[in-house]
Amino acid sequence: MTANSLSAVDIAITIAYAIGIFVLAQYVTRRRPELQTSTEGYFFAGNQLPWWAIGASLIAANISAEQIIGMSGSGFRIGLAVASYEWMSAATLLLVGKFALPVFFSSGIRTMPGFLAQRFGPSVRYLMAVFWLAQYILINLTAILWLGGTAITTVTGMDPMLAVILLGCFSLAYQLSGGLKAVALTDIVQVSLLTLGGLIIVAVTLSRIGGHPSPAGVIRGASELIRQFPEHFKMILPKSSPYYKDLPGIAVLVGGMWIMNISYWGFNQYIIQRALAAKSLSEAQKGIAFAGYLKLLMPLIVVVPGMAALILAPDISRSDQAYPTMMTLLPTGCLGLVFAALVAAIVASSASKINSIATIFTMDIVKPLNPTIPDGRLVVIGRFASAAALLTAIIVAKPLLGSFDQVFQFGQSLTGFFAPAIVVIFVLGMGWRHCTTAGAFSAVAVGFAASCIFYLVSYLHQHPSPDTVSHWVVGHLPDMPFLNRVGWVFWISLVTCIGVSLLTDEPPSETTIDLGKIDFRTSKSFNAAALGIILILTALYAIFW
């Protein structure tokens, strides 16, 4: 497929979206101008976010080019099994709402490094703040911008770096003055547009396969896709699958994916920051449940178009071209709407990352080092940090990601180096009073070292050489799937943290958390929503097992 140019109608729709979302963000900001000059207002929306804004903003922060383009590409290569990243996230969100949020709200923390500082002291805070800043800028933000630029290039023929620059600058501009409130309260529009655009591309591609632009054509197209590629509709891959290393069978449900999801949804600043900006704990939990239902819908939007490309564009050279190529099949008007939806996803997620980067830099590095600095000046510093982060991401995007076929899997692999240890120090920090600072440091160091060793073993299996060391490694150490490695690193980090903590002094009592004083009860509405998610997940896995 060759890149198509957008028609005048498509361009008009995209421009109307850009103007509309920018104006809406400025209107939301100016309704409460005092929120622009305080850290609580700028970074946490003055703790006024309702549940629907929280749920929508969680999805907008999560679903971007990194997810849409990357998971669609994985759907093309692997199939529906990659939807486990979305569906298991829905279950993870329930755990976060039930157990993690009550701890965060009761302790009064504002950032994830701030919790670590409260529990383990400033040294752990600075270490993890620097780590998260590097991850958000060099992995998350760069992936969003690069994959977004790739999609725009495929559809319009625009130079990819120009597309990256335009996306980044717009993402920065529309939220720079209003902060989190401007982002979160416009995300309901962004997510609505994303959902509508996603459903349109699914309907058009499946109806093309089915041979008729009608609901019956969509159903026939889905049936034909299942008939021709039945192996692409298996959620649990057998060991004989060439993609077993990406999604290792039943271990997806009981292994390392839980660690990845808990790290992402439970202890990730740009996710938790939305919940911490809620009017109350109950409101945050309702927002979490709303996000869980949206996650159940996401595979239809982000995975199925890639699977449709198996029939409509089987000869694409790179799997990450699947979604943009499907966009080029859309008629005038629909293409503009779907293109605007893709841009909305990119912009919303980029803005979320940028805002959280500024939050961590300001609240966890600048403020602790300069406790007397005025609040208004911290907001100004946060805005400069946003611009600097964006500039860095634009510069390194192509050198870092230009040569990778599956950017989504690449990002997951890098994140997996640290996710197990992060889960360990947060879970033990919350639930075990004997966990010490030395234990936390040891868990991070040993977890990272173990991840490097597992990665090296995997690399030597894939790139064997005749030297003695390589030969011994390949002959004696197994090449484990990525998610299994994450599980093993979690247990290694856990044992290390417990062992070192028992050998070192107990932390002062005022830094520990008394779980007995925290109310973990949830509302009837949250419990009913949770039951619904569990029943839907059970049905989905039973159907596509």
SULFEN-V647604 format. One record per backbone hydrogen bond with DSSP energy under -0.5 kcal/mol. NH is the residue of the N-H (numbers start at 1). CO is the residue of the C=O. E is the energy in kcal/mol with one decimal. If there is no record, write none. Layout:
BEGIN
nh: (NH:NH)
co: (CO:CO)
e: (E:E)
END
This chain:
BEGIN
nh: (4:11:12:13:14:15:16:17:18:19:20:21:22:23:24:25:26:27:28:29:30:31:32:32:33:35:36:37:42:43:44:44:45:46:47:48:49:54:55:56:57:58:59:60:61:62:63:64:67:68:69:70:71:72:72:73:74:75:76:77:78:79:80:82:83:84:85:86:87:88:90:91:92:93:94:95:96:97:98:99:100:100:101:103:104:105:106:107:108:109:115:116:117:118:119:120:121:121:125:126:127:128:129:130:131:132:133:134:135:136:137:138:139:140:141:142:143:144:145:146:147:148:149:150:151:152:153:154:155:156:157:158:163:164:165:166:167:168:169:170:171:172:173:174:175:175:176:177:179:180:181:183:184:185:186:187:188:189:190:191:192:193:194:195:196:197:198:199:200:201:202:203:204:205:206:207:208:209:210:211:212:214:218:219:220:221:222:223:224:225:226:227:228:229:232:233:234:235:235:237:241:244:246:247:249:251:252:253:254:255:257:258:259:260:261:262:263:264:265:266:267:267:271:272:273:274:275:276:277:277:278:279:284:285:286:287:288:289:290:291:292:293:294:295:296:297:297:298:299:300:301:301:302:303:304:306:307:308:309:310:311:312:313:316:320:321:322:325:326:327:328:329:330:334:335:337:338:339:340:341:342:343:344:345:346:347:348:349:350:351:352:353:354:355:356:357:358:359:360:361:362:363:364:365:366:367:369:370:373:378:379:380:381:382:383:384:385:386:387:388:389:390:391:392:393:394:395:396:397:400:401:402:404:407:410:411:412:413:414:415:416:417:418:419:420:422:423:424:425:426:427:428:429:430:431:432:435:440:441:442:443:444:445:446:447:448:449:450:451:452:453:454:455:456:457:458:459:460:461:462:463:471:472:473:474:475:476:477:480:482:485:486:487:488:489:490:491:492:493:494:495:496:497:498:499:500:501:502:503:504:504:511:512:514:515:517:518:520:527:528:529:530:531:532:533:534:535:536:537:538:539:540:541:542:543:544:545)
co: (154:7:8:9:10:11:12:13:14:15:16:17:18:19:20:21:22:23:24:25:26:27:28:29:30:32:33:34:38:39:39:40:41:40:44:45:277:50:51:52:53:54:55:56:57:58:59:62:64:64:65:65:67:67:68:69:70:71:72:73:74:74:232:79:80:81:82:83:83:84:86:87:88:89:90:91:92:93:94:95:95:96:96:99:100:101:102:103:104:104:111:112:113:114:115:116:116:117:121:122:123:124:125:126:127:128:129:130:131:132:133:134:135:135:136:137:139:140:141:142:143:144:145:146:147:148:149:150:151:152:153:152:159:160:161:162:163:164:165:166:167:168:169:170:171:172:172:173:175:42:178:179:180:181:182:183:184:186:186:187:188:189:190:191:192:193:194:195:196:197:198:199:200:201:202:203:204:205:206:207:207:212:214:215:216:217:218:219:220:221:222:223:224:225:229:230:231:233:544:235:238:241:243:243:247:248:249:250:250:251:251:255:255:256:257:258:259:260:261:262:262:263:268:268:269:271:271:272:273:274:275:49:280:281:282:283:284:285:286:287:288:289:290:291:292:293:294:294:295:297:297:298:298:299:299:303:303:304:305:307:308:308:309:313:405:318:319:321:322:323:324:326:327:332:331:333:334:335:336:337:338:339:340:341:342:343:344:345:346:347:348:349:350:351:352:353:354:355:356:357:358:359:360:361:361:362:365:366:370:374:375:376:377:378:379:380:381:382:383:384:385:386:387:388:389:390:391:392:393:396:397:398:401:405:406:407:408:409:410:411:412:414:415:415:416:418:419:420:421:422:423:424:425:426:427:428:432:436:437:438:439:440:441:442:443:444:445:446:447:448:449:450:451:452:453:454:455:456:457:458:459:467:468:469:470:471:472:473:478:245:481:482:483:484:485:486:487:488:489:490:491:492:493:494:495:496:497:498:499:500:501:508:509:512:513:514:515:518:523:524:525:526:527:528:529:530:531:532:533:534:535:536:537:538:539:540:541)
e: (-0.6:-2.6:-2.3:-2.3:-2.2:-2.7:-2.5:-2.2:-2.4:-2.8:-2.6:-2.9:-1.8:-2.7:-2.5:-2.1:-2.1:-2.5:-2.7:-2.0:-2.2:-1.0:-0.6:-0.8:-0.7:-2.0:-1.6:-1.1:-3.2:-2.5:-0.5:-1.1:-0.9:-2.0:-2.6:-0.9:-2.1:-2.0:-2.7:-2.0:-2.4:-2.4:-1.6:-2.6:-2.4:-1.2:-3.7:-0.9:-1.0:-3.8:-1.4:-1.3:-2.5:-0.5:-1.5:-2.0:-2.0:-2.4:-1.8:-1.8:-3.7:-1.3:-3.7:-1.5:-2.6:-1.8:-1.6:-1.1:-2.9:-2.3:-1.2:-1.1:-2.1:-2.5:-1.1:-1.3:-2.3:-2.6:-2.2:-2.8:-0.9:-0.5:-2.6:-0.8:-2.2:-2.9:-2.1:-1.9:-0.9:-1.1:-1.6:-1.8:-2.2:-2.2:-2.1:-3.4:-0.7:-1.3:-1.2:-2.6:-2.0:-2.5:-2.5:-2.2:-1.9:-2.9:-2.3:-2.2:-2.6:-3.0:-2.1:-2.7:-1.9:-2.2:-3.1:-1.0:-1.8:-2.2:-2.3:-2.8:-2.4:-2.1:-2.6:-2.2:-2.1:-2.2:-2.3:-2.2:-1.9:-2.8:-2.3:-0.6:-2.2:-2.3:-2.3:-2.5:-2.5:-2.4:-2.5:-2.1:-2.3:-2.1:-2.5:-2.2:-0.6:-0.5:-1.1:-0.5:-2.4:-2.8:-0.7:-1.6:-3.4:-2.2:-0.6:-0.9:-0.5:-0.7:-1.9:-3.2:-1.7:-2.4:-2.5:-2.8:-2.5:-2.8:-2.6:-2.4:-2.0:-2.1:-1.9:-2.5:-2.7:-2.2:-2.4:-2.1:-1.8:-1.9:-2.5:-1.1:-1.5:-2.1:-2.2:-2.2:-2.5:-2.4:-2.3:-2.3:-2.6:-2.3:-2.2:-2.4:-2.6:-2.1:-1.5:-1.7:-0.9:-0.6:-3.1:-0.7:-1.8:-1.6:-0.9:-1.8:-2.3:-1.7:-1.9:-1.5:-1.2:-2.2:-0.6:-1.4:-0.6:-2.3:-2.7:-2.8:-2.3:-2.2:-3.2:-1.9:-0.7:-1.0:-1.3:-2.9:-2.6:-1.1:-0.8:-2.5:-0.7:-0.6:-1.7:-1.5:-2.1:-2.4:-2.0:-2.0:-2.2:-2.1:-2.2:-2.2:-1.8:-1.6:-1.8:-2.1:-1.3:-0.9:-0.5:-1.1:-0.6:-1.0:-0.9:-0.8:-2.8:-2.2:-1.7:-0.5:-1.6:-2.5:-1.2:-1.4:-1.5:-2.2:-2.1:-1.2:-0.6:-1.9:-2.0:-2.2:-2.0:-1.8:-1.2:-1.2:-1.7:-1.0:-2.5:-2.1:-2.8:-2.9:-2.4:-2.0:-2.4:-2.5:-2.5:-2.3:-2.3:-3.0:-2.8:-2.2:-2.5:-2.7:-1.9:-2.3:-2.8:-2.4:-2.1:-2.5:-2.1:-1.9:-2.6:-2.4:-2.3:-3.1:-2.3:-0.8:-2.5:-2.7:-1.2:-1.5:-1.8:-1.6:-1.7:-1.7:-2.6:-2.4:-1.9:-2.0:-2.6:-2.0:-1.9:-2.4:-2.5:-2.2:-2.3:-2.2:-2.3:-2.4:-2.0:-2.1:-1.3:-2.2:-2.5:-2.2:-1.5:-0.6:-2.0:-2.6:-2.3:-2.3:-2.1:-2.3:-2.0:-1.4:-1.6:-2.0:-0.6:-2.1:-2.3:-2.0:-2.5:-1.9:-2.7:-2.7:-1.4:-2.0:-2.6:-2.4:-1.6:-2.2:-2.6:-2.4:-2.3:-2.0:-2.6:-3.0:-2.2:-2.2:-2.3:-2.9:-2.2:-2.3:-2.2:-2.6:-2.5:-2.5:-2.5:-2.3:-2.6:-2.5:-1.9:-1.9:-2.1:-2.2:-2.4:-2.6:-2.5:-1.7:-1.7:-2.7:-1.0:-1.3:-2.2:-2.0:-1.8:-2.3:-2.7:-2.1:-1.8:-2.4:-2.7:-2.6:-2.5:-2.2:-2.7:-2.4:-2.7:-2.7:-2.1:-2.1:-1.0:-0.6:-0.8:-1.8:-1.2:-0.5:-1.1:-1.7:-1.4:-0.8:-2.3:-2.5:-2.2:-2.6:-2.2:-2.0:-2.1:-2.3:-2.3:-2.3:-2.5:-2.3:-2.1:-2.5:-2.4:-1.8:-2.2:-2.4:-0.6)
END
